[in-house]
């Protein structure tokens, strides 16, 4: 409903302009696809959230997209397989999900985002994080905070500790819920390390220092070093950006394989966007982010009412076009009015055309 629908449309246009200025070319994947294609590769992670229907022509199952990122990944791996790398793509479109959640109950909303395919690590990660901050600032989202994580770190630590599959699952759930009491049942070797990962969450510099102090394996240390380099380079490129680190976060990052991030602002309880590194079916590495417009619109400042000029009945199309050319929004009367000023006030117009001039409504 107005004015939110208008605010969303303007924000989408501005976001796409920022992406375009950074050389991200727009693509428009279909809303409905055959299930076999839609749920291939990264799309497998969102299968439980997918609405399905039968195609009456082919008698094959189809699905309504839950997430546009897997579609972009497939486009990059097939129709744009020979395009020069790194490949930069942007998108905006509706998605539909079987279930919402408590913080974001909406099941249909617009996703807007970018994907960077074939970019080196960590340069690509830094580019998309900084671009996310730049685009949100451009639409007026205040106090942006980005929480970085490494979704593959906890599984690797659990493997290094020799935890059985059910124990590793329990550990991951406990860490994701930020529940240190649930870690009590683990052995003397595992519990301090898992608790240390949990305690490392916080402001980026403190979190990186806490991770450095843990007794991790070489491959886990390599992941933390990659995360630390990304943090350092993002902080240098966007010093005003709030950066935190949560090394145990993984919800919503099911298909991501490297540095990932969640975008917050104090104006909204839920996240307004997510991003991170993942792999295409071809093994090619990619990274990107998605903004959730239903949440993002709630973070936007109150739109200004703006100036609206009332055009009395009989105003010529040429005069109306001239006034709009001067930057006014115009509302044309469609029937004769007895008192043009009263009618302009009734329709909440700030100004009106009086003879050949636009004057303020009093």
C-alpha positions as CSV (number, residue, x, y, z in Angstrom):
1,X,0.0,0.0,0.0
2,X,1.1,3.6,-0.4
3,X,3.5,5.1,0.6
4,X,5.5,1.9,1.2
5,X,5.0,0.5,-2.3
6,X,6.4,3.7,-3.8
7,X,9.2,3.9,-1.4
8,X,10.2,0.3,-2.3
9,X,10.1,1.0,-6.0
10,X,12.3,4.0,-5.7
11,X,14.7,2.2,-3.4
12,X,15.0,-0.7,-5.9
13,X,15.7,1.7,-8.7
14,X,18.4,3.5,-6.7
15,X,20.0,0.2,-5.7
16,X,20.1,-1.0,-9.3
17,X,21.6,2.3,-10.3
18,X,24.5,1.9,-7.8
19,X,25.0,-1.7,-9.0
20,X,25.1,-0.5,-12.6
21,X,27.6,2.2,-11.8
22,X,29.9,-0.5,-10.3
23,X,29.7,-2.5,-13.6
24,X,27.1,-5.1,-12.5
25,X,24.9,-6.0,-15.5
26,X,21.3,-6.8,-14.7
27,X,19.7,-10.2,-15.5
28,X,16.0,-11.3,-15.0
29,X,15.6,-15.0,-14.3
30,X,12.1,-16.5,-14.5
31,X,9.8,-16.7,-11.5
32,X,8.8,-20.3,-12.3
33,X,11.1,-23.1,-13.5
34,X,11.1,-26.8,-13.9
35,X,11.9,-28.4,-10.6
36,X,15.0,-30.3,-11.9
37,X,16.7,-27.0,-12.9
38,X,15.5,-24.8,-10.1
39,X,16.7,-27.1,-7.3
40,X,20.0,-28.1,-8.9
41,X,23.3,-27.2,-7.2
42,X,22.9,-24.4,-4.6
43,X,19.1,-24.6,-5.1
44,X,19.0,-27.9,-3.2
45,X,19.4,-26.0,0.1
46,X,16.1,-24.3,-0.3
47,X,14.1,-27.2,-1.6
48,X,11.9,-27.5,1.7
49,X,10.8,-23.9,1.2
50,X,9.8,-24.3,-2.5
51,X,6.2,-24.1,-3.6
52,X,5.6,-26.7,-6.4
53,X,3.0,-27.0,-9.2
54,X,2.3,-29.3,-12.2
55,X,2.9,-27.9,-15.7
56,X,-0.3,-28.8,-17.5
57,X,1.5,-28.9,-20.9
58,X,4.5,-31.1,-20.1
59,X,3.1,-32.8,-17.0
60,X,6.4,-32.1,-15.3
61,X,6.8,-30.6,-11.8
62,X,7.7,-26.9,-11.6
63,X,8.7,-24.7,-8.7
64,X,8.4,-21.0,-7.7
65,X,11.8,-19.6,-6.9
66,X,12.7,-19.2,-3.2
67,X,16.0,-17.5,-3.8
68,X,17.4,-15.8,-6.9
69,X,21.1,-16.5,-6.2
70,X,20.9,-20.2,-7.3
71,X,19.4,-19.1,-10.6
72,X,22.2,-16.6,-11.2
73,X,24.7,-19.3,-10.4
74,X,23.2,-21.6,-13.0
75,X,23.1,-18.7,-15.6
76,X,26.8,-18.0,-15.0
77,X,27.7,-21.7,-15.3
78,X,25.7,-22.3,-18.6
79,X,24.6,-19.4,-20.8
80,X,27.4,-17.1,-19.6
81,X,30.1,-19.8,-19.2
82,X,32.3,-18.2,-21.7
83,X,31.8,-14.6,-20.5
84,X,35.0,-12.9,-19.2
85,X,35.7,-13.4,-15.5
86,X,35.2,-11.9,-13.1
87,X,31.5,-11.8,-14.1
88,X,29.4,-9.2,-12.4
89,X,25.6,-9.6,-12.4
90,X,22.7,-7.9,-10.6
91,X,19.0,-8.7,-10.2
92,X,15.7,-7.6,-8.7
93,X,12.6,-9.8,-8.4
94,X,9.9,-11.5,-6.3
95,X,10.5,-14.7,-4.4
96,X,7.9,-16.9,-2.6
97,X,8.6,-19.2,0.4
98,X,6.6,-21.9,2.1
99,X,7.3,-20.4,5.6
100,X,8.4,-17.2,7.1
101,X,9.8,-16.8,10.6
102,X,9.0,-14.8,13.7
103,X,11.2,-11.8,12.7
104,X,10.3,-11.9,9.0
105,X,6.9,-13.5,8.6
106,X,6.5,-12.4,5.0
107,X,6.5,-15.2,2.5
108,X,6.5,-13.1,-0.7
109,X,8.9,-10.3,-1.1
110,X,11.4,-8.7,-3.4
111,X,15.1,-9.7,-3.5
112,X,17.7,-7.2,-4.9
113,X,21.3,-8.1,-5.1
114,X,24.5,-8.9,-7.0
115,X,26.7,-11.9,-7.7
116,X,30.4,-11.8,-8.5
117,X,31.6,-14.9,-10.2
118,X,35.2,-16.0,-10.7
119,X,36.7,-13.3,-8.4
120,X,39.8,-14.1,-6.3
121,X,39.6,-14.4,-2.5
122,X,39.5,-12.1,-0.6
123,X,39.3,-9.3,-3.1
124,X,35.9,-10.4,-4.3
125,X,34.6,-10.7,-0.7
126,X,35.8,-7.1,0.0
127,X,34.2,-5.8,-3.1
128,X,30.7,-7.1,-2.4
129,X,30.7,-6.2,1.3
130,X,31.8,-2.6,0.4
131,X,29.2,-2.5,-2.4
132,X,26.5,-3.6,0.0
133,X,27.3,-0.7,2.3
134,X,27.5,1.8,-0.5
135,X,24.2,0.8,-2.0
136,X,22.4,0.9,1.4
137,X,23.8,4.3,2.1
138,X,22.6,5.5,-1.3
139,X,19.0,4.7,-0.4
140,X,19.3,6.3,3.1
141,X,19.5,3.2,5.4
142,X,21.2,4.6,8.5
143,X,23.8,2.9,10.9
144,X,24.6,-0.1,8.8
145,X,26.3,-2.9,10.6
146,X,27.8,-6.0,8.9
147,X,28.3,-9.2,10.8
148,X,30.9,-11.5,9.2
149,X,31.1,-15.2,9.6
150,X,32.7,-18.4,8.3
151,X,29.9,-21.1,8.1
152,X,32.4,-23.9,7.3
153,X,34.6,-23.2,10.4
154,X,32.5,-25.1,13.0
155,X,32.1,-28.3,10.9
156,X,35.9,-28.3,10.4
157,X,36.6,-27.8,14.1
158,X,34.2,-30.7,14.9
159,X,36.0,-32.9,12.4
160,X,39.4,-31.9,13.9
161,X,38.0,-32.8,17.4
162,X,36.9,-36.2,16.1
163,X,33.3,-35.7,17.1
164,X,30.8,-38.2,15.8
165,X,28.1,-37.0,13.4
166,X,25.4,-36.7,16.0
167,X,27.8,-35.0,18.4
168,X,28.8,-32.5,15.7
169,X,25.2,-31.8,15.0
170,X,24.5,-31.1,18.7
171,X,27.5,-28.9,18.9
172,X,26.5,-26.9,15.9
173,X,22.9,-26.4,17.2
174,X,24.2,-25.3,20.6
175,X,26.6,-22.8,19.1
176,X,24.0,-21.4,16.7
177,X,21.6,-20.9,19.6
178,X,24.4,-19.3,21.6
179,X,23.8,-21.8,24.4
180,X,27.0,-22.5,26.4
181,X,25.0,-24.8,28.8
182,X,24.4,-27.2,26.0
183,X,28.2,-27.7,25.6
184,X,28.7,-29.1,29.1
185,X,28.3,-32.7,27.9
186,X,31.3,-32.5,25.6
187,X,34.7,-33.8,26.6
188,X,37.5,-31.8,28.2
189,X,39.2,-31.4,24.9
190,X,36.2,-30.3,22.9
191,X,34.3,-28.1,25.3
192,X,36.9,-25.3,25.9
193,X,37.5,-25.0,22.1
194,X,33.7,-24.9,21.3
195,X,33.1,-22.4,24.1
196,X,36.0,-20.3,22.8
197,X,34.4,-20.1,19.4
198,X,31.2,-19.0,21.0
199,X,32.9,-16.4,23.2
200,X,34.8,-15.0,20.2
201,X,31.7,-13.3,18.7
202,X,31.7,-9.5,19.0
203,X,33.4,-6.4,17.5
204,X,35.6,-7.4,14.6
205,X,39.0,-6.6,16.1
206,X,38.3,-8.3,19.4
207,X,36.8,-11.3,17.7
208,X,39.8,-11.8,15.4
209,X,42.1,-11.6,18.4
210,X,40.0,-14.2,20.3
211,X,40.1,-16.6,17.3
212,X,43.9,-16.1,17.0
213,X,44.3,-17.2,20.7
214,X,42.4,-20.6,20.2
215,X,44.3,-23.8,19.6
216,X,43.0,-24.5,16.1
217,X,44.2,-26.9,13.4
218,X,46.1,-25.5,10.4
219,X,43.1,-25.6,8.1
220,X,40.9,-23.9,10.7
221,X,43.6,-21.2,11.2
222,X,43.7,-20.7,7.5
223,X,40.0,-20.0,7.5
224,X,40.3,-17.5,10.3
225,X,43.2,-15.8,8.5
226,X,41.0,-15.4,5.4
227,X,38.3,-13.9,7.6
228,X,40.8,-11.6,9.3
229,X,42.2,-10.3,6.0
230,X,38.7,-9.6,4.7
231,X,37.9,-7.7,7.9
232,X,41.1,-5.7,7.7
233,X,40.5,-4.7,4.0
234,X,36.8,-3.9,4.5
235,X,37.7,-1.7,7.5
236,X,40.3,0.2,5.4
237,X,37.9,0.7,2.5
238,X,34.8,1.7,4.6
239,X,36.1,3.0,8.0
240,X,32.7,4.2,9.1
241,X,31.1,0.8,8.6
242,X,30.2,-1.2,11.8
243,X,31.9,-4.6,11.6
244,X,31.3,-7.5,13.9
245,X,32.3,-11.2,13.7
246,X,30.3,-14.3,14.7
247,X,32.4,-17.4,13.9
248,X,29.6,-19.8,14.8
249,X,26.7,-18.4,12.7
250,X,25.3,-20.6,9.9
251,X,21.5,-20.2,9.7
252,X,20.5,-19.0,6.2
253,X,24.0,-19.8,4.9
254,X,23.4,-23.4,3.9
255,X,25.2,-23.3,0.5
256,X,28.0,-20.9,1.4
257,X,31.6,-22.1,1.5
258,X,33.6,-19.1,2.6
259,X,33.4,-15.7,4.2
260,X,29.8,-14.8,4.6
261,X,28.0,-11.9,6.2
262,X,24.6,-10.6,7.5
263,X,23.5,-7.0,7.2
264,X,21.7,-5.2,10.1
265,X,20.5,-1.8,11.0
266,X,19.0,-0.7,14.4
267,X,15.8,0.4,12.7
268,X,14.8,-3.3,12.0
269,X,14.9,-6.3,14.3
270,X,15.6,-8.8,11.5
271,X,18.5,-8.8,9.0
272,X,18.0,-6.7,5.9
273,X,20.4,-8.7,3.8
274,X,22.8,-11.6,3.6
275,X,25.8,-12.5,1.4
276,X,28.8,-14.7,1.1
277,X,31.0,-17.0,-0.9
278,X,29.7,-20.2,-2.6
279,X,30.6,-22.6,-5.5
280,X,28.9,-23.1,-8.8
281,X,28.3,-26.7,-10.0
282,X,31.4,-26.2,-12.2
283,X,33.5,-25.7,-9.1
284,X,33.9,-22.0,-9.9
285,X,34.0,-19.7,-6.9
286,X,31.5,-16.9,-6.5
287,X,30.3,-14.4,-3.9
288,X,27.5,-11.9,-3.6
289,X,24.7,-10.5,-1.5
290,X,20.9,-10.3,-1.4
291,X,18.8,-7.5,0.2
292,X,15.3,-8.2,1.5
293,X,13.1,-5.3,0.4
294,X,10.3,-6.1,2.9
295,X,12.8,-5.5,5.8
296,X,14.8,-2.8,4.0
297,X,11.8,-0.6,3.5
298,X,11.1,-0.5,7.2
299,X,14.6,0.8,7.7
300,X,14.2,3.7,5.3
301,X,13.6,7.2,6.7
302,X,10.1,8.6,6.5
303,X,9.5,9.8,2.9
304,X,9.1,13.5,2.4
305,X,5.5,14.4,1.5
306,X,6.9,16.3,-1.6
307,X,5.2,18.9,-3.6
308,X,2.0,18.1,-5.4
309,X,0.5,20.7,-7.8
310,X,-3.3,20.7,-8.4
311,X,-4.2,21.5,-12.0
312,X,-7.8,22.9,-12.3
313,X,-10.2,21.4,-14.7
314,X,-9.5,22.4,-18.3
315,X,-5.7,22.8,-17.9
316,X,-4.2,22.0,-21.3
317,X,-2.0,19.0,-21.6
318,X,0.8,21.3,-22.9
319,X,0.7,23.4,-19.7
320,X,0.6,20.3,-17.5
321,X,3.6,18.8,-19.3
322,X,5.5,22.1,-18.9
323,X,4.9,22.1,-15.1
324,X,6.0,18.5,-14.8
325,X,9.0,19.4,-16.8
326,X,9.8,21.9,-14.1
327,X,10.0,19.0,-11.6
328,X,6.4,19.1,-10.1
329,X,4.1,16.2,-9.5
330,X,0.7,17.2,-10.9
331,X,-2.8,16.1,-10.1
332,X,-5.3,16.9,-12.9
333,X,-8.9,17.7,-12.0
334,X,-11.3,15.5,-14.1
335,X,-14.5,17.5,-13.6
336,X,-15.3,21.2,-13.0
337,X,-14.8,22.4,-9.4
338,X,-16.6,25.2,-7.7
339,X,-13.6,26.2,-5.5
340,X,-10.3,25.1,-6.9
341,X,-8.4,26.0,-3.7
342,X,-10.8,23.9,-1.6
343,X,-10.6,21.0,-3.9
344,X,-6.7,21.2,-3.9
345,X,-6.8,21.1,0.0
346,X,-9.2,18.2,0.0
347,X,-6.9,16.2,-2.3
348,X,-3.9,17.1,-0.1
349,X,-2.1,19.1,-2.7
350,X,0.6,21.5,-1.5
351,X,0.3,23.8,-4.5
352,X,-2.0,24.7,-7.4
353,X,-2.0,26.3,-10.8
354,X,-3.4,29.8,-10.7
355,X,-3.6,31.3,-14.2
356,X,0.0,30.6,-15.4
357,X,1.8,30.3,-12.0
358,X,2.1,27.6,-9.4
359,X,1.2,29.0,-6.0
360,X,1.1,27.5,-2.5
361,X,-2.3,26.2,-1.3
362,X,-3.5,28.2,1.7
